């Protein structure tokens, strides 16, 4: 009976869409909270170049040690590594890394970033700095730095600097709720002002403990290594992006993204589908979460 029910579930997944029939059919590890792989489909793309894989490796005390991003390469007809986060450095048994090495080594991008991270006694990020050495496409070196100031009412002021100086540096203001999730971010640029507003579900986000917070990814609403997802404590239900002119008063564009989520028995997400309004091709993603026991 259980086998028959499992077959029905597989058939249901296989018949939903062109992306669903490539969902891994390994038995779902219902009680695990550790990701082994995140598979991302661009639902508007063509098979198989619409697929991106993120794989995760851990040490013997369940700390993240490596993230690998792979894309389909048409010239080789295979998945090839796009970039990696590797060499996670921890102090003793600390669970938060003090340094992470990021490497891009493909035909169009070749560079290495060293991310140095500082946290306060509550585990909150207070400073991060990234030094970059670029080989392709334009050789050079750069330094990015973020500083964070936390207050009792969950506001954060973060400053971003760039060396050599960049006239387009943004000033960022964040509003957080009682769980320290970002509910609003205001990004002030010399040319425009962006408002990012977020509504979350009440389920744990498996990316929360895997966050690689680095200033190279300067948009804090979509930080880290996954586009349009977030390593906040819970999962997005809706995000609204409102762009204003430089005065911050006249709206020039608005976009909302709704996230359709299915969950495992333990409450962690199994699939997430993003649907945007107005529709944009690069927003229509589906995410498949694959878990492992450690």
N, C-alpha and C positions, 0 to 999 in steps of 0.2 A: 504493500500500500504506500509506504514511504517512497519507494523507488518510482512508483507510478506518479505520485504527486511531484516528485523532483522533475520527472520528464515533462509534466505539464508546465512547470515553471520555466524550464529551458525553452520549450516550444513557444511560450508566451513572449519571452525575451527575444527569441529569434525572429519573430514575425512583426515586430514593432516598426523597425526602420532599418535603413542600410547600415547604420552604425551599431544598432543593438545586436545584429547577428555576428558581430565581432567582439562582443563582451566575453571575457574569460569565463569558461563554464566550470572552473575548478570549484569544489565545494566551498561555500561562503564560510569563513571563519567567524562565527557569530560573536565570540567573546573577545576577539582581538581588537586592540586600539592602535596597533602599529601598522603603518602603511609600508608595503613592499613595493607597490607600483601605483602610479596614477596615470591613466590613459586618457588623453584628450583628443576628441574628434572635432574637427571643423565640419559641422553638418551641411555646409554649403560647398565643401570641397569635393574633389574627386578621389576615389579609392585608388591606391593606398596612400597618396601623398597628403591626405587630410588628417594624418595621425601623428601625434607626439606622445612619447613615453617619458615619464619621470620615474626613476628607480631610486630606492632609498636603502642605505646600508647602516648597520648599527654595530656598536662594540658590545662586549660581554656584560656591560651594565646598562644596556639599552639606550645609549646615547648615540645620536646621529653622527656618522663619520663621513658619509659621502652622499651627494645627490648627483645623478647623471641625467641629462636631458638628451634625448635622441629624436631625430626626425627622419622621415623617409627621404632617401636620395634617389632621384629618378635615374641618374647616370650610372649608379651601381646597383639599382634595384634592390636596395636593402636599407635597413635602419642604420644611421650613422650618428655618432656622438656630436652634438652641437656644442655643449658646454658642460662643465662639471663644477660643483662645489666640493672641494676635497681638502684633506689635511685640516680637519677640525681640531683645534688645539684647546684642551681643557686644563685647568689648574687643579691637580689632584682629582678628587671625586666630584668636582663641580659639575652641574648639569647644563650650565650655560657656557658656550664657547667664548674664549678670549680672543681667538683669531681664526679666520677662515680664508683659505686660498681658493680663488675662482679662476678657472682657465677656459678660454675660448680658443679652439684650434681647428678651424675649418677653412675652406677655400676663400671665404670673404672676410672673416674676422679672426685675427690672431692677437690675443692680448691676455695679460695676467693681472688680476687684481688681488691685493692683500687687504682684507678687511680686519681691522682691529676694533674690538668691542669692549665697552666698559659698562658695568651695571652697578646699581646701588644695592643696599642690603636687602631690599624687597624684590630683587630680581628684575628691576625696571632698567631699561636701556637709558643711559644718561649721556653717552657719547659714542659715536662711531666714526671711524675714519677709513677711507679706502685710497690706497695708492695704486695707480694704474700704469702699466707699461704696455704700450701699443706697438705692434709690429705691422699689422694690416688693419684697416686700409691706409691709415695715415700715421706713420711712426711718431712717437712722442711719449710724454709722461704727464700724469695729472694727479691731483690729490683732491678728494671730496671729503668734507667733514660735516657732520650733524651734531648738534648739542640739544639736549632736551631738559626742560624745567617742568617739574611736576608740582601741582598745588593741591590743597586738600579737597577742592571741589572738582577734581578730575579734569582740569584743563591742562593742556600742554602747549607750551610755546617751543617750537623747534626752529633752530636757525641752520641754514644750509650755506656752505661756502665752497668755493671752487678755485683751485689754483692750477694753472693761470686763471686770473679773474674772469668771470663770465657775467656780462651785463644783464643776463636774463635770470639771475638767481632769484628764487622764490622765497617769500616769507610764508611760513605755514602756521596755522592756528588750528588746534584740534579740541573738540569737545568729546568727553568720554562718559560712559554711564558707570553705575556702581560696580560692574564687572570689569571695568577698564577697557571696554570695547569702544572703538571710535564710532560715534554716532554722527558727527559732522566734522568735516575738514574744510577750512577756507585757505586757499592758496592764492597769494597775491603776487602777481607778476607785473612788471612794468607795462605790459601790453594788455592785460586782462585780469579778471578775478574769477576763480573757479570755486564753486561750492559743491562738495560731495556729501550727500546724506545717505545713511544706511539704516536699514531695518533688518533684524536678525531673527532666526528661529530660536528654539530653546533646547537645541541639541549640541553635543560637543563637536568641535571642529578638529579633525585629525591633523590638520596642518599647524595647529596652534603651537605645539611643542617643537615643530620642525622649522619655525620661522628663522630665516637668515636675514636679519634686519641690517641692511647696508645702505649707505647714502647714495650709492650708484643708482639704486632704484628709488628715485626721489618722490614718487607719488605714493604717499603712505596709505591711501585707501586700497591700493593694489600693490602692496610691497612684496618682497621676496621673489620667488622664482616661478610662480604660477600666475599667468595672466588672468585677470578678472575673478580671481579668488583671493581670499585674505587669510592670513594666519591669526585672525582674531579668535576669541574664546568660543564663539558660536558661529554659525554659518549664515551667509547672506540670504535674506528673502527678497529684498528689493534694494537697489541703489539708484539714486537720482543724481545726475550731474547737471549743474546749471552753470552756464558760462555767461559772465557779464563783461561789459566793456571795461576800459581802464579805470573809469570812475566808480565801478562797482554798483551802479544803479540801473543800468539798462541791460536787460537780458538779451543775449545774442543767440543762444541755443539751449535746448533742454533735451536730455536723454535719460530714460529710465531703463533698468534691466531687472527683470523678474527671474527668480531662481526656483525651478521646480525640482524638488528633492525627494528621493526615496531613501529609506533608512533600513539598517540592519536591526536585528532584535535588540541589540544593546544600545540603540539610539544613534550610532554613528552613521554618517551618510554612505550609501552604496552607489548612488548616481546623482548627479546634479546636471540640470539642463538650464542654460541661460538663454533668455528670450528678451530682445531689446525693443524699445519703442522710442522714436521711430526706428525701423529696422535698419541694421547695418551689417554687412556681410561678416565682418570680423568679430561680431558679438555672439554669433550663434554657435556656442560651444556645448559639447556634452562631455562630462567628466565621469570616468569609471574608477572607483576606488577599490584597490586590491589589498587585502590585509594579510599579515603573517603573525604567527605566534613566536615570541622571543623567549 
